[in-house]
């Protein structure tokens, strides 16, 4: 397959049993706007040619570099080698299809869940959180019960996003479980002090 510029349009040329054929890139299943990028590049290349800019100028170098990039993307999308003729200098480049990515090696057996250590962390975290919430609430409750209620709502509202995000992180999920268990335990303890 060969990438060419003809009349300000990108054309892909190839040979088959009937001879040489030219195809518009829009007729091929190319991904991510590649056909539009090819035609845009061809328009710029045609404008550079009509402006009679020097072959070794900045515009010609940019057109050549962009053409090589697009030929590389085309080779990757089509999975075949693409010949690219630079419209400014007339040089021909051959861009090969990239090697297929190796399949990932199968992962070993899944890691076992550390229930003993994890539950220990959760229990300790629950105890610390419960003691902190009870202490805060009783201290503020001496001033005003409404102040203690507002503080509880603010504390729980403040830690909720962090706990929600930590629930899926392998190590931090145990801390999140402890926080989730400690707050209701503290509230039950506070309710028992009111009765």
N, C-alpha and C positions, 0 to 999 in steps of 0.2 A: 504494500500500500504506500502511496506517495502523497504527501501534502503539498498542494500548489496554490498559487494565487493567480486567478484569471479575472480580469475586469473588475477588480475590487471585491471579489468574492473568493472564499476559501473553497477549494475543490479537492476531493479525495479521489485519486486515480488508482486503479488496480487492474490486473489482468485476470481473465477467466477464459473459458473455452471459446467464447465468442470474440475474444480480442480484448483491447483496452477499453475500460469503462471509466467514466467520471461520475461521481456521486456527490450530491450536496450533503454536507454534514448533518443537516436537519433530517435527512432520510434514514439516518442510522440511530440506533439506540445508545446515544452518548449521554453521560450523566452530568449533573450539576452545571448546566448552562455552557457546556463545552462548545457546542455548535455555535452559539451566539458569540462566544469569545473568539472562536476561529474567524468568523465573519468580521468581527470588529478589528481583529489584527490585520486581516486582509485589506480592509479599507485604509487603515493607517499605512500599511506597506505600499499600497497603490498611491496614496497621497505623497509619500516620501519619494517614490519613483518619479512622479510627475513634477515634483519641485526641483528636480535635478540637484539633489544634495550630494555631497561627496560620499563615496562608498565607505570611507573610513571615518565618517563623521559620527556624532553622537546619535543622531536620529537613526542612521543605518544600523548602528550597533544595538540600539534598543529594539529595533524591529527584528533583528537576527536573534537576539537573546530571547525575546518573547516567543518567536516562532519555535525555537528549540524547546522552550518550556511547554508550549502547547502540543508539540509533537510528542513529547514525553508523556503528557497526560493522555493523549490519543492512543499511544502505544499501550499504556496501562489499561485504559478502558476497553480497547479492542483485543488486548492479549496477543498482539502481533507486532512484528517489526514495522516501523514507519520510516520511510525515506522522506527527508525534508529538503526542499530546494529553497535556499534563501533568496527571496525576490529581489533584494538589493544587490548582493554580490554575485549571485548565481551559483554559489558553492552548494554542494549537496552533502547532507549529513544523514547518517542512519542511526535511528534511535531504537534500541531493542526494548522488548517488553520486559518489565521487571520480573525477577524471579518470584514465584509464588511463595507466600509466607509459610514457613514450616508450621505444621500443626503443633499445638501446644502438647507437651507431655502430660500424660494423665497424672492427676494429683494423687498423692498417697491417700491412705485412709484418713477420714476426717478426725480432727483432734478431739479427744474426749473432753467433755465438760467437767471442770473442776468443782463438783458440787460441794464438797467439804469446805474448801477454802472460800468459795463464792458465798455460801450461806453464812459462813463465819463473818465475812466482810459485811454482808447484808444485815446481820443481827447487830453487830457493833455500830454500824451506821444508823440503824433504826433507833438504838438506845441513845446515841449522841443527839440525833435530831429531836427525839421526844423530849429529852431533858432540856435542850435549848428552847424549844417552843413552849414548854411548860414554864420554865424560868422567865422567859420574856413575857408571857401572858400574865403570870402571877405578879411580876414586878409592875407591869403597866396597869394591871387590874386594880392595884391599890390606889392608883390615881383616878382611873376611869375605866369602867368595863367596856365602854364604846371604844376607847383608845386601844385596849387590848384586842378587841375584835378587828378593828381596822389594821392593827399591826399584823395579826394573823393572816388576814386576807392579802396584805401586801407581801408578806414573806412567802406565802404559798404561791401567789401570782408571779413573784419574781423568780422562784426556783423551778416553776413548772416547765418553761421552755428548755432549760438545761437538762432536766430530768427526762423530758420527752426525747431529746436528741441522744442522750446517753443510753437509752434503753436498748439500743442495737449495737453498741460498741462493746467488744468482748470483755474487757476488764471493767469498764465503768458501768456496765449494766447491773452489776451486783450492788454498787453504791446507789444506783437509781432505785433498785428494788428496796433497799434499806430506807431511803428517803420516803418512798411511797408507803411503806409500812409504818414508819416513825411518826409521820404527821397525823394520821388518824388515831394512832395510839395516844399521842399527846392530847388530841381533842377529847378522846374518851376520858383520859385522866382529868382534864379540866372540867368536863361535865360532872364527873363524880365529886369534885370539890365544891361545885355549886349546889349540889343536892344535900 
